[in-house]
Amino acid sequence: MAPPNDPVNSISSVHRVGKWEKYFSLSNSKFCVKGVPLLNDVPNNVSFSPFCSIYQSSDAPIPLLQRVLPLSHKGGFLGFYKDEPCDRFMNSLGRFDGRDFLSIFRFKTWWSTMWVGNSGSDLQMETQWVLLDVPEIRSYVIIIPIIEGSFRSALRPGSGGQLMICAESGSTKVKASSFDAIAYVHASDNPYTLMKEAYSVLRVHLNTFRLLEEKTAPNIVDKFGWCTWDAFYLTVEPVGVWHGLNDFVKGGVSPRFLIIDDGWQSISVDGEKPDEDAKNLVLGGTQMTARLHRLDECEKFRKYRGGSMLGPDAPSFDPKRPKMLISKAIELEHAEKARDKAIQSGIADLSEYEEKIRKFRQDLDAMFGSEDSNSSIQGCGSCSCTTEKYGMKAFTRDLRTKFKGLDDIYVWHALCGAWGGVRPGATHLNSKIIPCKVSPGLDGTMDDLAVVKIVEGGIGLVHPDQAEDFYNSMHSYLAEVGITGVKVDVIHTLEYISDENGGRVELANAYYKGLSSSLSKNFKGNGLISSMQQCNDFFFLGTNQISMGRVGDDFWFQDPNGDPMGVYWLQGVHMIHCAYNSMWMGQIIQPDWDMFQSDHLCAKFHAGSRAICGGPVYVSDSVGGHNFDLIMKLVHPDGTIPRCQHFALPTRDCLFKNPLFDQKTILKIWNFNRYGGVIGAFNCQGAGWDPKERRIKGFSQCYKPMSGSVHVHDIEWDQKIEAAELGKAEEYVVYLDQAEEMHLMTPESDAIQVTIQPSTFELFSFVPVEKLSHTLSFAPIGLTNMFNSGGTIQELEYVKTVVEKNAKIKVKGIGNFLAYSSEPPNKCYLNGAEVAYEWVASGKLTLNLAWVEEAAGISDVVFVFTN
């Protein structure tokens, strides 16, 4: 018998006896919220069940249960039944027209993005959720397809406004005929509270994932790092990595984490020597049919000789070499595409195409030259050399010896090991090449080279029973050689190969359980970035331990389809992916907005968004290709960043708009700092999803200046307890980063009008004004040489006595400190010493701060105002 004060029983009792307003009803073929019809013509085989009739128990923490159960009357589950069992069903949930919606759909197997419309027929394939605007009751309703048993679901469009749901097991051997809870619906008068509540309820219901609030983000979350991908692609090797890190240090910025991306593994291609690494790979795509033939590093890393980069005779590195290899590889890729297009066109004589391909491949091989070009750093490369003197362990040790601030070194791997999995017979693991079958639900998604290649080669799948052994074998070795985390990519290949493995839910459960176990054992439980994972299977099944993941597609420095304007418009598309995906993903994982290149034409555009995204900042600069002035507006000299306190989200007036090609909407995102809020306004117009062509393309007519407005009310202050009081201020100072302007605003003030040029932005910092007396007002803005000036304020205290009033501020960073002060202070103290300052009648109070290494860059600033 449970004790009288048993908290679980107490919660259940409250849940059973509580009386709340009835939110949803289903009758007479109408599904309504508070009497307002949401879906009409609901089929008779569709059911609605209140949460309380489905909920049984949960492993959620008691505080979470105490929060969720009392609000669960605001939601419930949709289900349906069929006469005959099947492994895949399509069923209408009803029809809606004339109601604005925001949705997230998969435009590729791996990536999702936003879409808006006003009818069920406007939805896209593989929709992960749809948010409906219900202005009749000043509320919002979300419909989320979820997991039930061995089936997962997604929404899709139907004719005549029909909202369809697709439930599928991913295996012809796994069938069902009825569902009680295949989709969840929830209502709230606040769209951000709605997302938080809905995913909290699902966490309690499913018991298969945990919310971000239950986990700890990786150490890299508030630091600056470098990823090798765009710098080298598959040509990454130790000398280049070393010189890349050294570049940053010489430029005055110390990366605190390094991601060695694809190119470090031991992979081989079918038909070639099974125990030798594939040679002369450059671009992503060339490795996508290759498989792991051993679980440690490839030969070029295995041959690294410890200490070889620390001495005076360390080998040099030609930064032009990777660029030349990449350029030649692109020529080869274009030639191969031209041949493939010719084949599709029915051209019989391909000799001219084949000759070009042969010539480009020959040129590329010649450019690689001898594999022993850096013999001064190399050991013998044999298995016997895998001691502390050689290989990855020696390399990571030397990196940490040279670069003292390098806290974390991550490496890349695919969920199945390599893109093509693990080579059968090459390791102790039982792997088998499984042919890939793409789900019909992905028919409406974008053509993707990765999918083509994976389907072409199949996947060497380690038996699900060995998933834990598989990951632990890889990760324990990596941890032993100095690797502190992994970037796990290509996650959603599992759905291609689930037919013979119990279906996509069972297969995913086996792999995610193994991955989570290894993460806990080897990488402190959180040393992982998830990528190519933007589907509900992963979020509902794979995030019990994983706490960080990408929320956008890759950073593309140019359009792979050849549009010369893509160098510009693709960057706005990336921001839209990240901002809107964070609405749901941010409930479960720390959003990661991905890397960018600091010398890109739109680098400043990217930097502005990363500054306030709330996640880590990292670049993929080529060796020697840096804009340090730009980087230093994001990063402190010690490699930390002035990170926001939340994850950035689109403002309420952007939710049902299309900031990509409606020719009127600026993307606005909001976030918090410790002592204020921030809004970023970005002109992302100029591209977007084309449903007919099934691709993201440019819309040149939209690439033009956009006008909009910004107000303090755009910040959702109530979404973080610590920020709620900041939203109650009577007055705010507003600092415009790009315009370098300062304004005063009250909650009753008119909005600030702004015009943003294409691929540019403005950041608005809002800081509550403190009334120190009837005539004296004060507000610290922070370091204005940083994009997120408010993020540099670490502590703030106002002290009022009968003699004087003090503003005490701890500021991290170097540069120009700005505050608003309606009167000049009588004195200013910096780190205990009185110093001079500048004040002008407009209220601008400025002070120059140096970086004090002994204080970790934190300056104590005190402004004294005598009575």
N, C-alpha and C positions, 0 to 999 in steps of 0.2 A: 504493500500500500504506500502511495506517495505521501510525503509529509504534508501537513496542512498548508505550509507556505511554498509548496512546489510551484516555481514560476511557470513551468510549461502548462500545468493544469490550470493555473490561474488565467493565463492568456487564453487558453482554449475556452474556458468558461465565459470570459468576457466576450469572446468572439461569438459564442452561441447565443447569449442572451441579449446582446446589444440590439437596439432598434435604430435603424437608419433609413433615410430616404431611399426609395427604390429608384435606381438610376435607369436601368435598361428593362425593356420588355419586348417580347416577340409574340405577336398575335395577329391574326387576319393577314398573314403574309407581309407584315410590316415589322421591321426591327427599329425600335425607337429609343431615344435617350431623353428622359424627362418629358415624354410625350411628343418629342420632335422626331419625325421619321428620318432615319438615316439610310435605310435600305428598304426598297419596295420590291414587290414580287419575289419575296423570299420563298424558295421551294419548300414543299412540305417535309422533305427529308432533312432539313436543317434544324438544329436545336440550339437553344441557349440555356446555359446552366450558370447560376450565380457561383461566385468563388466558393462560398461556404458549402455548397453541395458537392464540390469536387475535392476541396482541400482535406487532407488527412493528417499529415505530420510533416515536419521539416527539420533539417539539421542546421538551420540558420541560427546565428547567435540570438540570444534572448532580446537584446535591444532592437535588433532588426525585426524580429517577430512582433515586438510591442509596437513598432511603428507601422508595420504592414497590415496586420490583422484588423485593426480598427478602421482602416480605409479601404478594405477589400470589397466593401459593398459598392464601391465605385467601378467595379469591373466584373467580368465573368467570361465564360468560354463558349465559343461556337463549335458545334460539331455537325456531323452528318452521317447518314448511313446509306448503304447500298445493298441490293439484293444478293449480289455475288461477290465473293472475295476476289481481290486483285492486288497487284503490287503497285499500281499507279492509278490514281483517280483524278478526274477533273469534276468540280462541282460548283455551281453558282451559289453565292451567299446572298444574292439579291442584286438589286439595281440601284444606282444613284446617278443623278444628273444635276447640274446646276449647283454643285457644292464644291468649293475650292478644296484642294488637297495638296499636301506635300508628301512625297514618298521617297524611299530609297530602293534602288533596284540594282541588280548585277549587270553591268554592261560588258564584263568579261567574266570568265570563270572565277577569277581571283578578286576582282575589284568592283566596288559599287559606287553609286553617285546619286544625286538628287534628281527628282523629276516632279513637275507640278502640272495640274490640270483641274478639271471640274466634273469629270464623269468617269465611271468605272471603265469605260472603253479607252480612256486616256492613259491608263496605267501601262507600264512596260512589263515585259516578261521578267520573271524571277524577282518580283517586288518583295522586299524584306519587311516592310511595314508601310502603312498609309495613315497619315494624320489628317483628319477631317476638321474643317472649320465649321463650327455650329454657332453662328452669331445670334441665332434666335434666343439662345440661353447664355450667350457670352461664354461659351465653353469650347472645348476641343475633345475629340474622340480619336483614339488610336486603335487600329486593328493590326495585330501582330501574329503572323503565322508562326507556329511553334513546332515542337517535337511532341509526338504522342506515341508511346511504345517504340516500335521499330520504324516509324514513319516520320519524315520531316515534311514541312509544307512551305509553300511560297504562294504569293498572290500573283495574278496575271489578268490581263484585260479580257473582256468578253464583248460580244456584240450587243448593241442596244443599251449600253450603260451597265452591262452585267459585270459584277465583281466576282471573279473566279478564284477558287483556291485549288491548288494542285498538291495532293498528298502522295508521296512516293517513298518506297522502302529502298530502292536501289538494287533490289534483287528479285528476280522472277520466282524465287523460292520462298520469299517472305510476303505473305498476303494478309489482308484484313478486309472487313466489310463495314465496320462502323467506328466512329470516333466521337468521343464525348468532349474532348478539349484539344482540338487541332489548331485553334486560333484563339487569341486572347483579345478582349476589348476593354478599354478603360477610358474614363472621362475625368476631366479636370478643367477648372477655369483658367489655369496657367499652363502653357504648353511645355515649359521646362520642368515644372513640378510633375506634370503628366508623365514625361519620359522617366523621371526618377521613380515615381510611384509604380508605373507599369512594370519596369524591369526589376524593381524590388519584389513585387508580387510574383513575377515569374521565377525569380531566384528561389523564393520560398516554395513555390509550387513544384518546380522541376527538380530541385536539389542536385543539379548536375553542373552548376557553375557558381562562382562567387562574384560579388560586386567588387568594384575597385576599392570601395571603402573598407572591405574586409581584408585587403591585401596591401602589400608594400611595393611601391614602384622600384625599379632598379636604381642603383646609385647614379647612373648616368643621367637621370631625369633633369637635374639642374646644372648640367655641365656642358661644355663645348667639346666636340669631337670631330674626327676625320674618318670618313669611309673611303675605301680604296676604289670603289666600283668605277665611277666615271673617270678616275685618274688613269686606270690601267685596264679596265675590263678583265679579261681572263689572263692578261700578261703579268699580273701582279707577282712580284718576287721580292725577296728580302732587301736587296740594296735600294730598290725604288721606294719601298715603304720607309726605310730608314731616312733617306734623303727627304722624303715628303714630310715626315715629322720634324726633321731638323729645319726645314723651311719655315714652319710655323714658329718655332722657338726663336729663330733669328729675326722673324718679323714682329716679335713682341707678344705672341699669343701662345700659350701652352695648352695643347689638346689634353683633356683629362681622360678621354677614351678614344680607342682606335677600333674600327671594324674592318677586319680583313675579309673582304667580300669574296664572291665566287672566283675560283681560280687557284685556291690553295690545296684542294683535295686531290686524292689519288683516284683518277677516273680513267676509264678506257672505253673504247667504242667497240661494239660487236663486230667481229670479223678481223679485228687487229689483235696483236699479241695481248692476251688477257692479263698479264702481270706487268705490263708497261704502261706508263702514263700516255694519254693522248697528246700528240705534239702540235705545237704551233697554233693553238687556239687563241682567238682574239675576241670576237664579238659574242654577245649573248645570242644564242641560237645554235652556234656550232657545237655547244656542249650538251644540248638538250636531249640527245639520244644516248649520251654516255652514262656509265654506271660506276659506282664505287667498286674498286677491286681490292682496296684495303682501307682501313678505318682511320689511318693517320694521315699526315701531310704528304703532299706529292714530292717528287724528287728534288725540285728546285728549292723547296724549303728544307727538305730532309738533309740536303748537302751543306746547309749553312754551318760554318765552323765558328764556334763560340769565340768571342773576342775579336773577330776579324774586322768589325766595324768600329771598334773602340780605339784602335791604334792610329798612329800618324800615317800609315800607309793604307788606310781604308779605301776601298775602290770608289771611284767617282761614279756619277750617274748622269747620263745624257737625257734631260727632260724631253727632248724632241723625239726620242726613240718610241715611246708609247704612242705618241700622236701620229708618227709615221706609220707604225704598224696598224693603228686603228684606221687611218685614212686608206691604206691599201686594202685592208679587210673589207671596208665599206665598198670599195670598187669591185671587189670579188663578189660581195653580196648582191650588189646591183646587177652584175652580169648574170648571176644565177637566177635572179628574179626575172630578168629579161628572157632567159631561156625558158623558164617555167611558163611565162606568159605566151611565148611563141608556141610551146607545146599545146597550151589551152586553145590557141587560135588555129590549131591544125597545121602548122607549118611542118613540113616533112624534113627538109634539109636543115639540120641544127648544127652543121659543122662550124659555121662562123661563130655561133654562140659558144660552142664547146672549146674552140680555139682561144677565145677571149678568157674563158674561165681557166683553161690550162695555163695561159700566160700569167694571169693575175696570181694564181696559186703558186706558180714557180717563183714569181717575184717575191711573194710573201715569205716563202720558205727561205729564199736567199737572204731576206732582211733579218730573219731570226738568226741565221748563221749558226755558229757553233754553240752548243748548249753549255760549253765550258768557258764562255767569255768572261765570267767572273770567277776564275779558278782560285783567286786569292782568298775567297771566302768559303770555298767548298771543301767538304770532307769527301769520303769515298762514296757516300750514298747507299751503302749496303745496310742490311738489317743490323749488322754488328756495330754500326756507327750511331745507332739510336740510343746514345748515352747522353749524359749531361753536357758533353762537349760538342754535340752536333744537333742539328735539327731545330724543331720548333721550340723546344725547351731552352736551348742555348740562345735562340733568337729573342724570345720574350725576356729572358734574363738580361741580355745586353740592352734591349730597349729600355727596361726599367732602370738599368744602371746609368744610362745616358739621359733619359728623359724622366726626371724625378717625379714630376706631377702626373705621370701616366698611371691612373688608378685602374683602368679596366681595358682589357684587350678581348674583343669578341671576334668570333669567326662565323662565317656563313655556312649553312647547310640546308638542303631541301628536307622537307618532312620525311620523305622516303630515303634520305641519304644524299643522293645526287638527283639531278633532274630525272634520270632514267632508273633511279633506285639503286639497288645493290646487285652486283653481278653474281649470278648463281655459281656456286662452287668456289668463289674467290675468298670467302671468309668462313668463319665457323658457323655463320648464320644460315638458316634454311630459307633461301630466297628463290623465287620463281617468277619468270617473266609473264606478266598478266596483260593480255590485250586490253586496250582502253575502249570504253564505250561512253560517249558523251550523252548526258541526260537530254531528253527532248526539250526540257525546260530551258536549255541553253541555246536552242535554235535561234532565238531572237537576239542573241548577244553578238558582240563585235568579233569579226575574224581576227584570229590571234595566232601568230607564229608559234608561240609556246604550245598551244593546244595541238596545232598541226604536227609539231615535232614529237610531242609526247604520244599522240595517237599513232604516229608512224613507228615509234620504237617500242611502245608498251613500257611497263614499269616493272623493274625487278623488285617485287614486293617481298620483304621479310615477313615470314608467317606471323600473323597477329599474336599468336601465343608467345612469340619471341620479341615483341615490341619493347618490353622493358629491358631485356638483355641487350637489344640492339642499341637503344639510346644510352644505356649505362656504359656499354663498351666504348662507344664514341666519346661520351662526355667525361667519363672518369679519366680516360687518357688525356683529353684536352685539359681538364682541370690540373692534372699532374704536371703538364708541361707549361703551365702558366696562363692558360686561357680562363677568363672569368665569366664568360657568357657566350651565348650564341644568338645569331639572327637566323630564325627558322623561316624558310621561304617555301614557295610552291605548295602551300598547305592544302589547297582544295583539289589536289589530284586524287585523293582517296575516293571521291564520289565516282571517278571513272572506272574503278576496279573493284567495286563492292559486290558485284553480282554473285561471285562464288565465295564471298567472305561474309555472309550473314547480313548483307545490306549495309547501307551507308552509315546508319546509326551504330550498329554493332561494331563495324570496322573502325569507325571514328573513336568509339569508346575505348577500344583496345589500344589504339595508337596514342590517344591523348592521355590515357592512364599511364602508359609507359613513359611518355614524355614528361608528364608532371612528376612522376616518381624520380626520374633522373634529374630533373631540374632541382628538386628538393635535396637530393643527395650531393650534387656536384656544383651547383651554381647558386648556393644560398637561397634557393627557393624562388628567386625572381630574376636571375641573370639571363633574360631572354627577350628578344624583340620578335614578335610575330609579324609575318608579312605574307601577302598574297592569300589572305585569310578572310576576306570580307563577305562572309556568308553566315546565315544563322546556324548552320551545323556547328561551325567552329565556336561561335560565341555561346551557344547553349550547351555544348559538350566539351569544349577544349580549354575553358578559361577558369577551371577550378584553382589552378596555380599561376597561370600566366597573367601578368599584370601590365604588360605594355604591348602596343601593336600599332602598326601603320594604319592611318585613317585616309590615305589617299593613294592614288596610282603612283607609279614611279615619277620622279623628276625627269622630264624629257627636255634636253637642251635644244632640241629641234624636232620638227615633225617627221616621224619615220616614213610617212607617206609622201613627203616631198613638198608640202606647202611651205614656201619660204617665209610666210608670215607666222608659221607655227612656232617659231622661236619666241614670238610674243604671246600669241593667244593661248598656247598650251599652259602657260604659267598661271593665267587666271582660272583655267579649268582645274588645275591642281588645287588651288585654294578653295574652290567650291567643293570639290571632293572632301577635303579635310574638314571644312567648317560644318557641313551638314552631316557627314558621317559621325562626327563627334557627338551629335545629339543622342545617338543610341550607343555607339561604341564606348563613349566616355563614361557610361554608367558601369562598364564592366572592366575596361582596361584604360591605362593612361594613354591618351592619344599622342601619336608620334607623327609629326607633319613631314617627315623624311628630310633628306639632305638636299642641298642645292649647291651650285658652283658660284663662288664669290666674284668671279670675273665674267659671269654670264651677262648678256645684254639686259636681262631683267633681274639681275641679282638683288638690286635694292628693293624691288617689288617683293621678292621672296623674303628678304631680310625683314621687312616691315611686318610681315605676317608671322614669321618665326619669333620675332621679339615678344609678341603677346599671345602666342599659341598656348603657353602653359606647359610645354614639353621641352625636351632637350633640343639643342641647336647643334647641328653638325653639317659639314660641307663635304663635297667630294671633289675638291679642287685637284687639278693636275699638278704635278711637281713644278713649281715655279709659276703657277697660274693663280695668283692670289690678289685680292683687293683688301689689303690689311686695314685701310681706313674704314671700309665698310664693316669688316669683321669686328673691329674694335668698338663699333656702335652697338654690337650685340653681346660682346664678351669682355669680362674683366681680365686683367693681366694674368691672374692665377688660373684661368680657364673655367671659372664658374660664370654663371649667367644671372642677370636680374629677372628671374622667372616669375611669371604671374602665379597667383594662388589657386587658380581654377583652370579648366580647359576652355579655350575660346569657343564661343557658339554664335550663330547668326542672330541678329536682333529680331525682335518680334515682327517688325514691319517688313522683314525679308523672307519670312517663312513660306509664304504662298506666292512668292514672286520668282522670276527667273533672272538672276543677276548675270547670266551669261549672254543671252541674246534677246531680251525683251526691249532693248534700246531705251530703258528708262531707270533701271534699278542698279544702285550701287550696293555691293556687298558690304554690310556692316557687321563686324563681330565684336563682342564684348567680353571683358574679363575683369578680374580684380587684382589689385596689389594690396599690400598690407594696410595701407592708409588711404586708398582711393580706388577709383575704377578707371578703365581705359576702353576706348572704342577705336577700332581701326576701320577706316572707310577705304575700300579698294575698288577700283574700276576694272572689273574682270570681263566686261563685255567684249564679244568678238568671236565666240566659238561655242560649241556645245553638242549635245547628242542629237543626231538625226535619225529618227525611228525608221524612216524608209530606207536609208542607206546603211543603217545599223553600224554607225561609226561616229566618233567625235570629229567634227570638222570645223573649219573656220567659217564665220559669217562676217565678211569684211564690212558689210554695211553697218554693223553694230560697233565696230572698233572706232569709237569717237568719244569726245568728252561727255561726262554724265554729271548731272546736278542732283543734289539731295540735301538732306538736313540731318543734323545731329543734336541730340538733346540728352541731358542727364537721365531722363526717364528711359532711355534706350538700354541702360544698364539694369540688369535684373538683380538688384541688390539682395533680394530675399533668398537667392539661391545658395548662399553660404552664410552660416550663422554669424561668422566673424565680420561679414560685410554688411549685415542688416542695419546696424547703427549708422554706418557711413551713408546709407541711403536716406537718412532722416534729417540731413543737414539743411539749414535754412539758406545756405549760400555755398557756392563752389567756385573755385578758381579752375579755369579750363586752359590747358596749354596745348597748342597746336605744334606738333613736332616739326613738320616740314615747313610750315609758314613762319615758325618761330614767333608766334603770337600768343598773348595771354589775355584772357577775358574773364569777366565775372558773370556768373549765371545763378539764378534761383530756380526752384522747381516751377515757378510761374513764368519764367522768361520765355521769350520766343526761341525757337530752335536756331542753331547756327546754320546758315546756308553755306553750302560748299560745292564747288565744281572740281571734279577730279579728271585729269587727263587719262587717256588709255594707258594701261599697265603702270599706273602710279597710284599713290595712296596718301592718306593723311592719318596721323595718330592723334587722338584727343585724350589727354589725361585729365581726369576730374578728381579734385582733392577738396574735401570739406574745409570750409573756412572756419577757423576758431575765433570767436569774439573774446579777445582778452580784456577788452574794456569797451566802453560806449563808442570810443573813437578808434580803437586799435583792433585790426583784424589780421590774421596770419594763416598761411597755408604753405607747407613745403612741397615743391614740385619734384625736386630731385636733380640728378645730373642730366643736363639737356644735351650733352654730347652722346648720350645713349638713347636708342630708340624708345625703350621702355623706361623713361625717366623715373616714373613712380616706383618702379621695381628696385631702385637703388636705396630707397628709404627702408632701413632695417628696424629702427625703433623711433618712436615719437612720444614725447611727454611734455605736457604743459604744466608749469608750476606757477601758481599765483600766491603771492604774499602781500602784506600791507605795504611793503617797501618796493617790490618789483615783480615783474612778470617775465618768466623765462620760457623759451621754446628750446627744448633739448632734443637733438636729432642725432641718430647714428646713421651715417651714410656710407655705403660701400661703393668704392670705385675711385676713378681718377677723372678730373675734368671740372667743368663749370657747374657749380651748384646754383640752383635758382629757387627762390621762394617768393611768395606774394606777401607783402607787408604794407599795410596802409600807412604806417609811420616808420621812420628809420629807427633801428635799435640804438640804444646808447652804447652798447658794447657788443663785441662778438669774440667768442673764444673758440679756438680750434685746437683740439687735443690738449686743453688746459692752458694754452697761451693766448693772450689777447692778440687779435689780428685785425687788419683793415678789411673792409668790405665795400661794396658799391651799392648805392640805393638811388633810384630815380623816382620822381613824383608819381609816375604811373603805378608804382607799387612793386617794381622789379627789384629784388634784393639778391645780389649775386656774390659768390665767393669761389675762389679757385681751390680745389682740393688735390693733394698729391696722394700717391699710393704709398701707404706705409706697410711694408712687408711684415713687420713684426706684429702688426695688428690685423693681419689678413685683409688689408685694404680698407678697413673700417675706420672712418674718421668720426670723432665726437665733436659735434657742432652745437654751440649754445649761443642763442641771441638773447640779450638782456634788455628789457624795457623797464626803466624806472618810472615810478608813479609821479 
